[in-house]
Amino acid sequence: MMHRATLKKVQPALKQRQLFSRSSKWFSPSWYAKRLTPSWQACIPLALTIVLGWSYAGMTQTPPTLESVSQATAELKVGIDTMWVMIAAMLVFFMNAGFCMLETGMCRQKNAVNVLSKNLVVFALSTVAFWALGFGLMFSNSNNFLGVSGGFFLSGADNSPAIGDAYQGIFSALNWTGVPLGAKFFFQLVFAGTAATIVSGAVAERIKFFDFLIFSLLLVGIAYPITGHWIWGGGWLADAGFYDFAGSTVVHAVGGWAALMGAAFLGPRIGKYNADGSANALPAHNMSIATLGALILWLGWFGFNPGSTMGVGNGSLIAHIALTTNTAGAFGALAATITAWVVLGKPDLSMIINGLLAGLVAITASCAFVSVTSAAIIGTIGGILVVFAVGFFDKIHIDDPVGAVSVHLVNGVWGTLALGLFSQAGQFGAAPAPAAGLLFGGGISQLWLQVLGTISVGGATVLLSSIFWLALKSTLGIRVSAEEEFEGLDISEHGMEAYAGFVKEASGLSSSGTSGVTSGISSATNPYP
């Protein structure tokens, strides 16, 4: 018998031998042949080949360098920024549907097709005009007053998405955003289209369809880019320190000034005013779709203002802009509701809608530079202003069926000036940023620059749009005949009805207004050619 001490020494070796003998079956092909089908047997060498191949590839792969990682990160940032800009631009584009519904609902039934047609075609025309001419005039390198380096039809040198000193091209005014040129163009295009759409509502129900199309081409192709270049194209107002973050002046006031001159040269709708100067109500035919349009516009504004960052590098700034935008719109709607209730005796829905839009327009210039509290104040004042502005323009016989001038012009101006009052400089992450406003210890310097910009852009737009309107009026005539206006532009201009088979409205006029229509038709002449 083996000695106990010797047994202890050999036990480990015996255990290893037993273990190997048990596991040796894993290395025996016959063991697999007995227990696995041919298909499973074929998988074994295939699996070994894959494992060995991957191991070899992993050993021979070149490790990533700092340069390659940086390049991949830069490409990812460009992709994310581009996606954000395009989504925001699509939201702004969808605002065309909002304007379409709002203006159609605010007008009379007999002109619904005409208003729908104008709103549909105007963006198509804006696309052509801005692509062919406007973008180059607005953003190509310049002499501080006009883009003179070309860029028509998106031609010319450009190495976007390079930014800053790395950018080499003719669109240096946009070298601060690292997205491709196509994204830059599309985002600016939807803004230009918005300016043209503003005019549509103010001249509704009596303008010739063809003349409106011609004016839209001239506005988007010439007038809008010239004043826009001064501010967003690196022109003299930008050099002076004027600020308009998302377009209270560049888009809304410009569209409002053009609309004001159009309404003035067209004259009021027949039957709108009595001989004593008092106004007759020409009721909206569908406030349901008008309200839907307002809600679409509210949604679109979250592309309009936050999208103007043209990048996602500062997420907190985007969130702040969305919050100030929403706050101003909400307070504008509430302020207009209360004001209309007090002044008019009823909470008029059209005033609630216009109050909402007034607050949104007013905050557009300063949304990145003011606090949420300041946004509430700006929106509140905008909502109050729009109620009184509607009454004011009625008193001076500027007939604006949808209140476009009161919303976009009055509050475009107010919003631009509000930046000079409430700006808190770069406190919220926007760069570059204006100086602090008058109410936040910055003195009057920024407010004065905002006044200068407002007057300059307003004067230029009034001059150019007046030339356009007068040229059209003296050549083609801008207003339909009295008979066509009474019948409705749907029939006279388009040969169809929006509500075929439905009961037509009588005239939409009070008895005092009807006499004016009758006399105007019997004379067979149009007092507003």
Secondary structure, DSSP 4 states (H G I P E B T S, - for coil): ---HHHHHHHHHHHHHHHHHHHHGGGG-HHHHHHHS-HHHHHHHHHHHHHHHHHHHHHHHSPPPPHHHHHHHHHHHHHHHHHHHHHHHHHHHHHHHHHHHHHHHHHS-GGGHHHHHHHHHHHHHHHHHHIIIIIHHHHHS-BSSSSB-S--GGG-S---TT--GGG--SS-GGGTTS-S-HHHHHHHHHHHHHHHHHHHHHHTTTTB-HHHHHHHHHHIIIIIHHHHHHHHTSS-HHHHHT---SS-IIIIIIHHHHHHHHHHHHH-PPTTSB-TTSPBPP---S-HHHHHHHHHHHHHHHHHHTGGGG-SSS-HHHHHHHHHHHHHHHHHHHHHHHHHHHHHHSS--HHHHHHHHHHHHHHHTTTTTTS-HHHHHHHHHHHHHHHHHHHHHHHHTT---TT-HIIIIIIHHHHHHHHHHHH--TTTTS-SS-PPPPGGGT-TTHHHHHHHHHHHHHHHHHHHHHHHHHHHHHHHT-SB--HHHHHH-HHHHHHS--TTTTSPPP--S--HHHHHHHHHHHHTT--S--
